């Protein structure tokens, strides 16, 4: 078996209703506008991300610096409606994680999260053997969404994110 091409952590992925593209510094205002709803973060381990300073310091700046963050754009309106990213890329095991995901409330409960995750998983599985989702144990909405896309609960453990230790549920996705 030949070695796969290196993983591209910031592709442009185009689906029927959304496009994911690399995060740029100029995306701060539209992405913060999308993230400024407190209910988006209510079950999240960092519930203050709707506030400008918290969003910039603990979400946007690390995402931009990571070189792996994507913004989600509604193809019809061209509005930024969320973000996600790849992270914890393990070249040796060909594993990675997907997360830091949010969508604005008008896109909850429908097909948008499934489309976004399908685009990201299809891209990841061109290289990866396993994709992990790390979700705060109390974030029931995200845990249910992970199960809807076929992620299997693996285990819980403490995980550090932005200098804070959180109880995290680990979900595993393998190619179909």
LINTAJO-V895595 format. One record per residue. N is the residue number from 1. SS is DSSP state (~ for helix, > for strand, _ for the rest). OMEGA is omega in whole degrees, -180 to 180 (none if undefined). D_FIRST is the distance of its C-alpha to the first C-alpha in whole Angstrom. Layout:
BEGIN
N/SS/OMEGA/D_FIRST
N/SS/OMEGA/D_FIRST
END
This chain:
BEGIN
1/_/179/0
2/_/177/4
3/_/179/7
4/_/173/9
5/_/176/12
6/_/-179/15
7/_/175/17
8/_/-175/20
9/_/179/23
10/_/178/25
11/_/165/25
12/_/-176/27
13/>/-175/27
14/>/176/29
15/_/-179/30
16/_/-175/34
17/_/-179/36
18/>/171/34
19/>/171/32
20/>/-180/31
21/>/-179/31
22/>/175/31
23/_/177/34
24/_/178/36
25/~/-179/39
26/~/179/41
27/~/-174/40
28/~/-175/42
29/~/180/45
30/~/180/44
31/~/176/41
32/~/177/44
33/~/179/46
34/~/-174/44
35/~/-171/43
36/_/177/47
37/_/-178/48
38/~/-178/48
39/~/177/47
40/~/-172/44
41/~/-173/44
42/_/-179/46
43/_/-175/44
44/_/177/41
45/_/178/41
46/_/-170/43
47/_/-179/45
48/_/-179/47
49/_/176/44
50/_/179/46
51/_/-173/49
52/~/-176/48
53/~/180/48
54/~/180/46
55/~/-178/43
56/~/-175/43
57/~/-171/43
58/~/178/40
59/~/-173/38
60/~/-177/39
61/~/177/39
62/~/178/36
63/~/179/34
64/~/-180/34
65/~/-177/34
66/~/-175/30
67/_/-178/29
68/_/-175/27
69/>/-179/30
70/>/170/31
71/>/179/34
72/>/-178/35
73/>/175/37
74/>/-177/39
75/_/-177/38
76/_/-174/42
77/_/-175/44
78/_/177/41
79/_/172/42
80/>/-176/40
81/>/180/40
82/>/-177/37
83/>/173/34
84/>/177/31
85/>/169/28
86/>/177/25
87/>/-178/26
88/>/-178/24
89/>/-179/21
90/>/-177/19
91/_/-175/16
92/_/-179/15
93/_/-173/15
94/_/176/14
95/>/175/18
96/>/176/21
97/>/173/24
98/>/178/26
99/>/-172/30
100/>/-172/33
101/>/167/34
102/>/173/37
103/>/176/39
104/_/-173/42
105/~/178/44
106/~/-178/45
107/~/178/41
108/_/170/41
109/_/179/41
110/_/-174/39
111/_/-173/36
112/~/180/35
113/~/179/34
114/~/179/31
115/~/180/31
116/~/-178/30
117/~/178/28
118/~/177/26
119/~/-178/25
120/~/179/24
121/~/179/22
122/~/178/20
123/~/-178/20
124/~/-175/18
125/_/167/16
126/_/-178/14
127/_/-169/13
128/_/172/14
129/_/-178/14
130/>/172/18
131/>/180/21
132/>/170/24
133/>/179/28
134/>/-173/30
135/>/175/34
136/>/-173/37
137/_/-179/38
138/_/-179/42
139/_/-175/40
140/~/179/40
141/~/180/40
142/~/178/36
143/~/177/35
144/~/179/36
145/~/178/35
146/~/180/31
147/~/179/32
148/~/180/33
149/_/176/29
150/_/177/28
151/_/-179/27
152/>/176/28
153/>/179/30
154/>/-176/29
155/>/173/31
156/>/173/34
157/>/175/34
158/>/-179/36
159/>/179/34
160/>/174/36
161/>/-180/36
162/_/176/38
163/_/-179/40
164/>/177/41
165/>/-179/40
166/>/169/39
167/>/-173/38
168/>/173/35
169/>/180/33
170/>/176/30
171/>/-177/28
172/>/175/24
173/>/176/22
174/>/-179/19
175/_/-180/18
176/_/none/20
END
